[in-house]
Amino acid sequence: MSHDLVAEQLKQLPASPGVYLMKDAAGNILYVGKAAILRHRVRSYFGTQQKLPSKLQQMVTRVADIEFFVTGSEQEALILELNLIKRYHPRYNVRLKDDKTFPYLKISLNEGWPRIYFTRRVEEDGGRYFGPFASAKSVRQTLKALKGVFPFRSCTRPVTGTDSRACLEYNMNRCVAPCIGAASKEEYAEVIRQVILFLEGKQERVARELERKMAESAEALNFEKAALLRDQLQAIKRVIEGQRIAAAVSGEQDAIAFAQDKDQACAQVFFVRGGKLVGRESFVLQGTRSERPEQIMTSFVKQFYNSAAYVPPLLLLQYPVEDAATIESWLQNKRRSKVNIEVPRRGSKRQLVNIVAENAVQGLAQLKLRQLAAPAALSAALSEIKDELQLPRLPARMEAYDISNIQGKAATGSMVVFENGRPVPSHYRRFSIKTVSGADDYAMLKEVLKRRFKRLREGETAAGGAWAVLPDLVLIDGGKGQLSAAVAAMAEAGAAVPVASLAKENEEVFVPHRPGPIALPLTSPGLQLLQRLRDEAHRFALGYHRKIHKRETFASALDAIPGIGPRRKRALLKQFGSVPAIREAAVDQVATVRGMTTALARKIKEYL
């Protein structure tokens, strides 16, 4: 294929809606897109390329052939585009990871005695499908929750109603046992109907029906059945309570948000039915580098709802979608009724989207953590740290140190330990600063390191323990100043250990006897592991500092009160947590604290 071919193809593009495929010289599909007018859309890639994202600029240089399909409408083009992306997974498209075989929950309504089970195939067979779910684990968790509430059958054997005995699930009240004739078809169908209502988010309706049946059973003196219905009702109420969300949102809607990091993003979907969060799923998007948020959201909405078994009447999005009118029309055809797409700016809907966005941020952090914790990734990270910092051996054990204080008050230090790239919390140590007054972080860091390596000398013959092991690398939170202080302290302590510092501002690594920083790429696994080690040291130091600061603040306010010694102060701290809380409490509440009397409680209230 040649650029001459592409130039000729651009001339022949029709002014019609359709789908285009861009291929490289080997015939591999690089990109699939849809267009309202093929001629205008495809030619836009080959005009002023500086206006394109860098990812697409790179793609255009590889295009050797263009194929297109003319469609009757934009909506037809959208459907064809989705099918082709799903089939070919083009490298330059934003695409859902592993979207070929999304798992679903199926209720086999086409059977005489319906079952509820996991499937990856959606067929026009009369069954009812719920999904897609992000993983098989999500489906199994949902099935487990359903089984704890509704006594439907989970076996595959033919139901005759004449079996001599039921399985253990009947004895555990987890199946109504149609196999032995303990339930009629109508009674079993009622169980399945309740499951469907439950999955549709109509749990209150199910609860009301169960309450009515429980009352009827009790009135008919059928106390055994009433007790079973009571247990089922309590299980449903626990689920309902757990599904309540902070945002006061009514009706049916899906709320969607994502968090992006370089070439991948984590999208979260919250399924809200009747003001309750009935489920949520997390999906990974690939190929997001250089893409605008609107493009990522558009790609996700199209690909997710192309596979979805249900479309709600309202979508609440973090960012607007492109071609909103076409997508709304397409979704309305799938739902067979009106669908609105909103990007809320304020109020309870915005609050809900913010909750989803925060979950997406946390989901992305967990995704990166799992990727970093993979054995191959850790091995690469440790090798990179060894090479870039010119260490004598692989840093199998790394220790990181940080200082936390407020103008020298309640000063604390932390030591955290990673072995083979993973945290070892049992070896973490905290330090209360003893010899430094005022806000001198360098002197505090020196004190911590001297104390740590003094313990190493004292415990070097001990069997195991955090103090007895010499690290392969010491990492300091800070820049060249903190590094110099650390080197001096370790020299005084006689510790011949490689040391480096990591400065937050530009994420630069400093090592002794090197004037400039080591600037590792932000995508570097070695830098990401050092960042995680540094951040863990900061978190650990800050947590201890807050605890000390709270204790000292609390104690100082009570020290002047006669009759309040260390024991009573501890008891008050445990009961109320803070001086303002004691100040707000009634005298009789303070008097209930262990070791207190009404007279002492009144005295405390007067002092405060």
Secondary structure as a PSIPRED ss2 file (coil, helix, strand):
# PSIPRED VFORMAT (PSIPRED V4.0)

   1 M C   1.000  0.000  0.000
   2 S C   1.000  0.000  0.000
   3 H H   0.000  1.000  0.000
   4 D H   0.000  1.000  0.000
   5 L H   0.000  1.000  0.000
   6 V H   0.000  1.000  0.000
   7 A H   0.000  1.000  0.000
   8 E H   0.000  1.000  0.000
   9 Q H   0.000  1.000  0.000
  10 L H   0.000  1.000  0.000
  11 K H   0.000  1.000  0.000
  12 Q C   1.000  0.000  0.000
  13 L C   1.000  0.000  0.000
  14 P C   1.000  0.000  0.000
  15 A C   1.000  0.000  0.000
  16 S C   1.000  0.000  0.000
  17 P C   1.000  0.000  0.000
  18 G E   0.000  0.000  1.000
  19 V E   0.000  0.000  1.000
  20 Y E   0.000  0.000  1.000
  21 L E   0.000  0.000  1.000
  22 M E   0.000  0.000  1.000
  23 K E   0.000  0.000  1.000
  24 D C   1.000  0.000  0.000
  25 A C   1.000  0.000  0.000
  26 A C   1.000  0.000  0.000
  27 G C   1.000  0.000  0.000
  28 N C   1.000  0.000  0.000
  29 I E   0.000  0.000  1.000
  30 L E   0.000  0.000  1.000
  31 Y E   0.000  0.000  1.000
  32 V E   0.000  0.000  1.000
  33 G E   0.000  0.000  1.000
  34 K E   0.000  0.000  1.000
  35 A E   0.000  0.000  1.000
  36 A C   1.000  0.000  0.000
  37 I C   1.000  0.000  0.000
  38 L H   0.000  1.000  0.000
  39 R H   0.000  1.000  0.000
  40 H H   0.000  1.000  0.000
  41 R H   0.000  1.000  0.000
  42 V H   0.000  1.000  0.000
  43 R H   0.000  1.000  0.000
  44 S H   0.000  1.000  0.000
  45 Y H   0.000  1.000  0.000
  46 F H   0.000  1.000  0.000
  47 G C   1.000  0.000  0.000
  48 T C   1.000  0.000  0.000
  49 Q H   0.000  1.000  0.000
  50 Q H   0.000  1.000  0.000
  51 K H   0.000  1.000  0.000
  52 L C   1.000  0.000  0.000
  53 P C   1.000  0.000  0.000
  54 S H   0.000  1.000  0.000
  55 K H   0.000  1.000  0.000
  56 L H   0.000  1.000  0.000
  57 Q H   0.000  1.000  0.000
  58 Q H   0.000  1.000  0.000
  59 M H   0.000  1.000  0.000
  60 V H   0.000  1.000  0.000
  61 T C   1.000  0.000  0.000
  62 R C   1.000  0.000  0.000
  63 V C   1.000  0.000  0.000
  64 A C   1.000  0.000  0.000
  65 D E   0.000  0.000  1.000
  66 I E   0.000  0.000  1.000
  67 E E   0.000  0.000  1.000
  68 F E   0.000  0.000  1.000
  69 F E   0.000  0.000  1.000
  70 V E   0.000  0.000  1.000
  71 T C   1.000  0.000  0.000
  72 G C   1.000  0.000  0.000
  73 S C   1.000  0.000  0.000
  74 E H   0.000  1.000  0.000
  75 Q H   0.000  1.000  0.000
  76 E H   0.000  1.000  0.000
  77 A H   0.000  1.000  0.000
  78 L H   0.000  1.000  0.000
  79 I H   0.000  1.000  0.000
  80 L H   0.000  1.000  0.000
  81 E H   0.000  1.000  0.000
  82 L H   0.000  1.000  0.000
  83 N H   0.000  1.000  0.000
  84 L H   0.000  1.000  0.000
  85 I H   0.000  1.000  0.000
  86 K H   0.000  1.000  0.000
  87 R H   0.000  1.000  0.000
  88 Y H   0.000  1.000  0.000
  89 H C   1.000  0.000  0.000
  90 P C   1.000  0.000  0.000
  91 R C   1.000  0.000  0.000
  92 Y C   1.000  0.000  0.000
  93 N C   1.000  0.000  0.000
  94 V C   1.000  0.000  0.000
  95 R E   0.000  0.000  1.000
  96 L E   0.000  0.000  1.000
  97 K C   1.000  0.000  0.000
  98 D C   1.000  0.000  0.000
  99 D H   0.000  1.000  0.000
 100 K H   0.000  1.000  0.000
 101 T H   0.000  1.000  0.000
 102 F C   1.000  0.000  0.000
 103 P C   1.000  0.000  0.000
 104 Y E   0.000  0.000  1.000
 105 L E   0.000  0.000  1.000
 106 K E   0.000  0.000  1.000
 107 I E   0.000  0.000  1.000
 108 S C   1.000  0.000  0.000
 109 L C   1.000  0.000  0.000
 110 N C   1.000  0.000  0.000
 111 E C   1.000  0.000  0.000
 112 G C   1.000  0.000  0.000
 113 W C   1.000  0.000  0.000
 114 P C   1.000  0.000  0.000
 115 R C   1.000  0.000  0.000
 116 I E   0.000  0.000  1.000
 117 Y E   0.000  0.000  1.000
 118 F E   0.000  0.000  1.000
 119 T E   0.000  0.000  1.000
 120 R C   1.000  0.000  0.000
 121 R C   1.000  0.000  0.000
 122 V C   1.000  0.000  0.000
 123 E C   1.000  0.000  0.000
 124 E C   1.000  0.000  0.000
 125 D C   1.000  0.000  0.000
 126 G C   1.000  0.000  0.000
 127 G C   1.000  0.000  0.000
 128 R E   0.000  0.000  1.000
 129 Y E   0.000  0.000  1.000
 130 F E   0.000  0.000  1.000
 131 G C   1.000  0.000  0.000
 132 P C   1.000  0.000  0.000
 133 F C   1.000  0.000  0.000
 134 A C   1.000  0.000  0.000
 135 S C   1.000  0.000  0.000
 136 A H   0.000  1.000  0.000
 137 K H   0.000  1.000  0.000
 138 S H   0.000  1.000  0.000
 139 V H   0.000  1.000  0.000
 140 R H   0.000  1.000  0.000
 141 Q H   0.000  1.000  0.000
 142 T H   0.000  1.000  0.000
 143 L H   0.000  1.000  0.000
 144 K H   0.000  1.000  0.000
 145 A H   0.000  1.000  0.000
 146 L H   0.000  1.000  0.000
 147 K H   0.000  1.000  0.000
 148 G C   1.000  0.000  0.000
 149 V C   1.000  0.000  0.000
 150 F C   1.000  0.000  0.000
 151 P C   1.000  0.000  0.000
 152 F C   1.000  0.000  0.000
 153 R C   1.000  0.000  0.000
 154 S C   1.000  0.000  0.000
 155 C C   1.000  0.000  0.000
 156 T C   1.000  0.000  0.000
 157 R C   1.000  0.000  0.000
 158 P C   1.000  0.000  0.000
 159 V C   1.000  0.000  0.000
 160 T C   1.000  0.000  0.000
 161 G C   1.000  0.000  0.000
 162 T C   1.000  0.000  0.000
 163 D C   1.000  0.000  0.000
 164 S C   1.000  0.000  0.000
 165 R C   1.000  0.000  0.000
 166 A C   1.000  0.000  0.000
 167 C C   1.000  0.000  0.000
 168 L H   0.000  1.000  0.000
 169 E H   0.000  1.000  0.000
 170 Y H   0.000  1.000  0.000
 171 N H   0.000  1.000  0.000
 172 M C   1.000  0.000  0.000
 173 N C   1.000  0.000  0.000
 174 R C   1.000  0.000  0.000
 175 C C   1.000  0.000  0.000
 176 V C   1.000  0.000  0.000
 177 A C   1.000  0.000  0.000
 178 P H   0.000  1.000  0.000
 179 C H   0.000  1.000  0.000
 180 I H   0.000  1.000  0.000
 181 G C   1.000  0.000  0.000
 182 A C   1.000  0.000  0.000
 183 A C   1.000  0.000  0.000
 184 S C   1.000  0.000  0.000
 185 K H   0.000  1.000  0.000
 186 E H   0.000  1.000  0.000
 187 E H   0.000  1.000  0.000
 188 Y H   0.000  1.000  0.000
 189 A H   0.000  1.000  0.000
 190 E H   0.000  1.000  0.000
 191 V H   0.000  1.000  0.000
 192 I H   0.000  1.000  0.000
 193 R H   0.000  1.000  0.000
 194 Q H   0.000  1.000  0.000
 195 V H   0.000  1.000  0.000
 196 I H   0.000  1.000  0.000
 197 L H   0.000  1.000  0.000
 198 F H   0.000  1.000  0.000
 199 L H   0.000  1.000  0.000
 200 E C   1.000  0.000  0.000
 201 G C   1.000  0.000  0.000
 202 K C   1.000  0.000  0.000
 203 Q H   0.000  1.000  0.000
 204 E H   0.000  1.000  0.000
 205 R H   0.000  1.000  0.000
 206 V H   0.000  1.000  0.000
 207 A H   0.000  1.000  0.000
 208 R H   0.000  1.000  0.000
 209 E H   0.000  1.000  0.000
 210 L H   0.000  1.000  0.000
 211 E H   0.000  1.000  0.000
 212 R H   0.000  1.000  0.000
 213 K H   0.000  1.000  0.000
 214 M H   0.000  1.000  0.000
 215 A H   0.000  1.000  0.000
 216 E H   0.000  1.000  0.000
 217 S H   0.000  1.000  0.000
 218 A H   0.000  1.000  0.000
 219 E H   0.000  1.000  0.000
 220 A C   1.000  0.000  0.000
 221 L C   1.000  0.000  0.000
 222 N C   1.000  0.000  0.000
 223 F H   0.000  1.000  0.000
 224 E H   0.000  1.000  0.000
 225 K H   0.000  1.000  0.000
 226 A H   0.000  1.000  0.000
 227 A H   0.000  1.000  0.000
 228 L H   0.000  1.000  0.000
 229 L H   0.000  1.000  0.000
 230 R H   0.000  1.000  0.000
 231 D H   0.000  1.000  0.000
 232 Q H   0.000  1.000  0.000
 233 L H   0.000  1.000  0.000
 234 Q H   0.000  1.000  0.000
 235 A H   0.000  1.000  0.000
 236 I H   0.000  1.000  0.000
 237 K H   0.000  1.000  0.000
 238 R H   0.000  1.000  0.000
 239 V H   0.000  1.000  0.000
 240 I H   0.000  1.000  0.000
 241 E H   0.000  1.000  0.000
 242 G H   0.000  1.000  0.000
 243 Q H   0.000  1.000  0.000
 244 R E   0.000  0.000  1.000
 245 I C   1.000  0.000  0.000
 246 A C   1.000  0.000  0.000
 247 A C   1.000  0.000  0.000
 248 A C   1.000  0.000  0.000
 249 V C   1.000  0.000  0.000
 250 S C   1.000  0.000  0.000
 251 G C   1.000  0.000  0.000
 252 E E   0.000  0.000  1.000
 253 Q E   0.000  0.000  1.000
 254 D E   0.000  0.000  1.000
 255 A E   0.000  0.000  1.000
 256 I E   0.000  0.000  1.000
 257 A E   0.000  0.000  1.000
 258 F E   0.000  0.000  1.000
 259 A E   0.000  0.000  1.000
 260 Q E   0.000  0.000  1.000
 261 D E   0.000  0.000  1.000
 262 K C   1.000  0.000  0.000
 263 D C   1.000  0.000  0.000
 264 Q E   0.000  0.000  1.000
 265 A E   0.000  0.000  1.000
 266 C E   0.000  0.000  1.000
 267 A E   0.000  0.000  1.000
 268 Q E   0.000  0.000  1.000
 269 V E   0.000  0.000  1.000
 270 F E   0.000  0.000  1.000
 271 F E   0.000  0.000  1.000
 272 V E   0.000  0.000  1.000
 273 R E   0.000  0.000  1.000
 274 G C   1.000  0.000  0.000
 275 G C   1.000  0.000  0.000
 276 K E   0.000  0.000  1.000
 277 L E   0.000  0.000  1.000
 278 V E   0.000  0.000  1.000
 279 G E   0.000  0.000  1.000
 280 R E   0.000  0.000  1.000
 281 E E   0.000  0.000  1.000
 282 S E   0.000  0.000  1.000
 283 F E   0.000  0.000  1.000
 284 V E   0.000  0.000  1.000
 285 L E   0.000  0.000  1.000
 286 Q E   0.000  0.000  1.000
 287 G C   1.000  0.000  0.000
 288 T C   1.000  0.000  0.000
 289 R C   1.000  0.000  0.000
 290 S C   1.000  0.000  0.000
 291 E C   1.000  0.000  0.000
 292 R C   1.000  0.000  0.000
 293 P H   0.000  1.000  0.000
 294 E H   0.000  1.000  0.000
 295 Q H   0.000  1.000  0.000
 296 I H   0.000  1.000  0.000
 297 M H   0.000  1.000  0.000
 298 T H   0.000  1.000  0.000
 299 S H   0.000  1.000  0.000
 300 F H   0.000  1.000  0.000
 301 V H   0.000  1.000  0.000
 302 K H   0.000  1.000  0.000
 303 Q H   0.000  1.000  0.000
 304 F H   0.000  1.000  0.000
 305 Y H   0.000  1.000  0.000
 306 N H   0.000  1.000  0.000
 307 S H   0.000  1.000  0.000
 308 A C   1.000  0.000  0.000
 309 A C   1.000  0.000  0.000
 310 Y C   1.000  0.000  0.000
 311 V C   1.000  0.000  0.000
 312 P C   1.000  0.000  0.000
 313 P C   1.000  0.000  0.000
 314 L E   0.000  0.000  1.000
 315 L E   0.000  0.000  1.000
 316 L E   0.000  0.000  1.000
 317 L E   0.000  0.000  1.000
 318 Q C   1.000  0.000  0.000
 319 Y C   1.000  0.000  0.000
 320 P C   1.000  0.000  0.000
 321 V C   1.000  0.000  0.000
 322 E C   1.000  0.000  0.000
 323 D C   1.000  0.000  0.000
 324 A H   0.000  1.000  0.000
 325 A H   0.000  1.000  0.000
 326 T H   0.000  1.000  0.000
 327 I H   0.000  1.000  0.000
 328 E H   0.000  1.000  0.000
 329 S H   0.000  1.000  0.000
 330 W H   0.000  1.000  0.000
 331 L H   0.000  1.000  0.000
 332 Q H   0.000  1.000  0.000
 333 N H   0.000  1.000  0.000
 334 K H   0.000  1.000  0.000
 335 R H   0.000  1.000  0.000
 336 R C   1.000  0.000  0.000
 337 S C   1.000  0.000  0.000
 338 K C   1.000  0.000  0.000
 339 V C   1.000  0.000  0.000
 340 N E   0.000  0.000  1.000
 341 I E   0.000  0.000  1.000
 342 E E   0.000  0.000  1.000
 343 V C   1.000  0.000  0.000
 344 P C   1.000  0.000  0.000
 345 R C   1.000  0.000  0.000
 346 R C   1.000  0.000  0.000
 347 G H   0.000  1.000  0.000
 348 S H   0.000  1.000  0.000
 349 K H   0.000  1.000  0.000
 350 R H   0.000  1.000  0.000
 351 Q H   0.000  1.000  0.000
 352 L H   0.000  1.000  0.000
 353 V H   0.000  1.000  0.000
 354 N H   0.000  1.000  0.000
 355 I H   0.000  1.000  0.000
 356 V H   0.000  1.000  0.000
 357 A H   0.000  1.000  0.000
 358 E H   0.000  1.000  0.000
 359 N H   0.000  1.000  0.000
 360 A H   0.000  1.000  0.000
 361 V H   0.000  1.000  0.000
 362 Q H   0.000  1.000  0.000
 363 G H   0.000  1.000  0.000
 364 L H   0.000  1.000  0.000
 365 A H   0.000  1.000  0.000
 366 Q H   0.000  1.000  0.000
 367 L H   0.000  1.000  0.000
 368 K H   0.000  1.000  0.000
 369 L H   0.000  1.000  0.000
 370 R H   0.000  1.000  0.000
 371 Q H   0.000  1.000  0.000
 372 L H   0.000  1.000  0.000
 373 A H   0.000  1.000  0.000
 374 A C   1.000  0.000  0.000
 375 P H   0.000  1.000  0.000
 376 A H   0.000  1.000  0.000
 377 A H   0.000  1.000  0.000
 378 L H   0.000  1.000  0.000
 379 S H   0.000  1.000  0.000
 380 A H   0.000  1.000  0.000
 381 A H   0.000  1.000  0.000
 382 L H   0.000  1.000  0.000
 383 S H   0.000  1.000  0.000
 384 E H   0.000  1.000  0.000
 385 I H   0.000  1.000  0.000
 386 K H   0.000  1.000  0.000
 387 D H   0.000  1.000  0.000
 388 E H   0.000  1.000  0.000
 389 L C   1.000  0.000  0.000
 390 Q C   1.000  0.000  0.000
 391 L C   1.000  0.000  0.000
 392 P C   1.000  0.000  0.000
 393 R C   1.000  0.000  0.000
 394 L C   1.000  0.000  0.000
 395 P C   1.000  0.000  0.000
 396 A C   1.000  0.000  0.000
 397 R E   0.000  0.000  1.000
 398 M E   0.000  0.000  1.000
 399 E E   0.000  0.000  1.000
 400 A E   0.000  0.000  1.000
 401 Y E   0.000  0.000  1.000
 402 D E   0.000  0.000  1.000
 403 I E   0.000  0.000  1.000
 404 S E   0.000  0.000  1.000
 405 N E   0.000  0.000  1.000
 406 I E   0.000  0.000  1.000
 407 Q C   1.000  0.000  0.000
 408 G C   1.000  0.000  0.000
 409 K E   0.000  0.000  1.000
 410 A E   0.000  0.000  1.000
 411 A E   0.000  0.000  1.000
 412 T E   0.000  0.000  1.000
 413 G E   0.000  0.000  1.000
 414 S E   0.000  0.000  1.000
 415 M E   0.000  0.000  1.000
 416 V E   0.000  0.000  1.000
 417 V E   0.000  0.000  1.000
 418 F E   0.000  0.000  1.000
 419 E E   0.000  0.000  1.000
 420 N C   1.000  0.000  0.000
 421 G C   1.000  0.000  0.000
 422 R E   0.000  0.000  1.000
 423 P E   0.000  0.000  1.000
 424 V C   1.000  0.000  0.000
 425 P H   0.000  1.000  0.000
 426 S H   0.000  1.000  0.000
 427 H H   0.000  1.000  0.000
 428 Y C   1.000  0.000  0.000
 429 R E   0.000  0.000  1.000
 430 R E   0.000  0.000  1.000
 431 F E   0.000  0.000  1.000
 432 S E   0.000  0.000  1.000
 433 I C   1.000  0.000  0.000
 434 K C   1.000  0.000  0.000
 435 T C   1.000  0.000  0.000
 436 V C   1.000  0.000  0.000
 437 S C   1.000  0.000  0.000
 438 G C   1.000  0.000  0.000
 439 A C   1.000  0.000  0.000
 440 D C   1.000  0.000  0.000
 441 D H   0.000  1.000  0.000
 442 Y H   0.000  1.000  0.000
 443 A H   0.000  1.000  0.000
 444 M H   0.000  1.000  0.000
 445 L H   0.000  1.000  0.000
 446 K H   0.000  1.000  0.000
 447 E H   0.000  1.000  0.000
 448 V H   0.000  1.000  0.000
 449 L H   0.000  1.000  0.000
 450 K H   0.000  1.000  0.000
 451 R H   0.000  1.000  0.000
 452 R H   0.000  1.000  0.000
 453 F H   0.000  1.000  0.000
 454 K H   0.000  1.000  0.000
 455 R H   0.000  1.000  0.000
 456 L H   0.000  1.000  0.000
 457 R H   0.000  1.000  0.000
 458 E H   0.000  1.000  0.000
 459 G H   0.000  1.000  0.000
 460 E C   1.000  0.000  0.000
 461 T C   1.000  0.000  0.000
 462 A C   1.000  0.000  0.000
 463 A C   1.000  0.000  0.000
 464 G C   1.000  0.000  0.000
 465 G C   1.000  0.000  0.000
 466 A C   1.000  0.000  0.000
 467 W C   1.000  0.000  0.000
 468 A C   1.000  0.000  0.000
 469 V C   1.000  0.000  0.000
 470 L C   1.000  0.000  0.000
 471 P C   1.000  0.000  0.000
 472 D C   1.000  0.000  0.000
 473 L E   0.000  0.000  1.000
 474 V E   0.000  0.000  1.000
 475 L E   0.000  0.000  1.000
 476 I E   0.000  0.000  1.000
 477 D E   0.000  0.000  1.000
 478 G C   1.000  0.000  0.000
 479 G C   1.000  0.000  0.000
 480 K H   0.000  1.000  0.000
 481 G H   0.000  1.000  0.000
 482 Q H   0.000  1.000  0.000
 483 L H   0.000  1.000  0.000
 484 S H   0.000  1.000  0.000
 485 A H   0.000  1.000  0.000
 486 A H   0.000  1.000  0.000
 487 V H   0.000  1.000  0.000
 488 A H   0.000  1.000  0.000
 489 A H   0.000  1.000  0.000
 490 M H   0.000  1.000  0.000
 491 A H   0.000  1.000  0.000
 492 E H   0.000  1.000  0.000
 493 A C   1.000  0.000  0.000
 494 G C   1.000  0.000  0.000
 495 A C   1.000  0.000  0.000
 496 A C   1.000  0.000  0.000
 497 V C   1.000  0.000  0.000
 498 P C   1.000  0.000  0.000
 499 V E   0.000  0.000  1.000
 500 A E   0.000  0.000  1.000
 501 S E   0.000  0.000  1.000
 502 L E   0.000  0.000  1.000
 503 A E   0.000  0.000  1.000
 504 K C   1.000  0.000  0.000
 505 E C   1.000  0.000  0.000
 506 N C   1.000  0.000  0.000
 507 E C   1.000  0.000  0.000
 508 E E   0.000  0.000  1.000
 509 V E   0.000  0.000  1.000
 510 F E   0.000  0.000  1.000
 511 V C   1.000  0.000  0.000
 512 P C   1.000  0.000  0.000
 513 H C   1.000  0.000  0.000
 514 R C   1.000  0.000  0.000
 515 P C   1.000  0.000  0.000
 516 G C   1.000  0.000  0.000
 517 P C   1.000  0.000  0.000
 518 I E   0.000  0.000  1.000
 519 A C   1.000  0.000  0.000
 520 L C   1.000  0.000  0.000
 521 P C   1.000  0.000  0.000
 522 L C   1.000  0.000  0.000
 523 T C   1.000  0.000  0.000
 524 S C   1.000  0.000  0.000
 525 P H   0.000  1.000  0.000
 526 G H   0.000  1.000  0.000
 527 L H   0.000  1.000  0.000
 528 Q H   0.000  1.000  0.000
 529 L H   0.000  1.000  0.000
 530 L H   0.000  1.000  0.000
 531 Q H   0.000  1.000  0.000
 532 R H   0.000  1.000  0.000
 533 L H   0.000  1.000  0.000
 534 R H   0.000  1.000  0.000
 535 D H   0.000  1.000  0.000
 536 E H   0.000  1.000  0.000
 537 A H   0.000  1.000  0.000
 538 H H   0.000  1.000  0.000
 539 R H   0.000  1.000  0.000
 540 F H   0.000  1.000  0.000
 541 A H   0.000  1.000  0.000
 542 L H   0.000  1.000  0.000
 543 G H   0.000  1.000  0.000
 544 Y H   0.000  1.000  0.000
 545 H H   0.000  1.000  0.000
 546 R H   0.000  1.000  0.000
 547 K H   0.000  1.000  0.000
 548 I H   0.000  1.000  0.000
 549 H H   0.000  1.000  0.000
 550 K H   0.000  1.000  0.000
 551 R H   0.000  1.000  0.000
 552 E H   0.000  1.000  0.000
 553 T H   0.000  1.000  0.000
 554 F H   0.000  1.000  0.000
 555 A H   0.000  1.000  0.000
 556 S H   0.000  1.000  0.000
 557 A H   0.000  1.000  0.000
 558 L H   0.000  1.000  0.000
 559 D C   1.000  0.000  0.000
 560 A C   1.000  0.000  0.000
 561 I C   1.000  0.000  0.000
 562 P C   1.000  0.000  0.000
 563 G C   1.000  0.000  0.000
 564 I C   1.000  0.000  0.000
 565 G C   1.000  0.000  0.000
 566 P H   0.000  1.000  0.000
 567 R H   0.000  1.000  0.000
 568 R H   0.000  1.000  0.000
 569 K H   0.000  1.000  0.000
 570 R H   0.000  1.000  0.000
 571 A H   0.000  1.000  0.000
 572 L H   0.000  1.000  0.000
 573 L H   0.000  1.000  0.000
 574 K H   0.000  1.000  0.000
 575 Q H   0.000  1.000  0.000
 576 F H   0.000  1.000  0.000
 577 G C   1.000  0.000  0.000
 578 S C   1.000  0.000  0.000
 579 V H   0.000  1.000  0.000
 580 P H   0.000  1.000  0.000
 581 A H   0.000  1.000  0.000
 582 I H   0.000  1.000  0.000
 583 R H   0.000  1.000  0.000
 584 E H   0.000  1.000  0.000
 585 A C   1.000  0.000  0.000
 586 A C   1.000  0.000  0.000
 587 V H   0.000  1.000  0.000
 588 D H   0.000  1.000  0.000
 589 Q H   0.000  1.000  0.000
 590 V H   0.000  1.000  0.000
 591 A H   0.000  1.000  0.000
 592 T C   1.000  0.000  0.000
 593 V C   1.000  0.000  0.000
 594 R C   1.000  0.000  0.000
 595 G C   1.000  0.000  0.000
 596 M C   1.000  0.000  0.000
 597 T C   1.000  0.000  0.000
 598 T H   0.000  1.000  0.000
 599 A H   0.000  1.000  0.000
 600 L H   0.000  1.000  0.000
 601 A H   0.000  1.000  0.000
 602 R H   0.000  1.000  0.000
 603 K H   0.000  1.000  0.000
 604 I H   0.000  1.000  0.000
 605 K H   0.000  1.000  0.000
 606 E H   0.000  1.000  0.000
 607 Y H   0.000  1.000  0.000
 608 L C   1.000  0.000  0.000
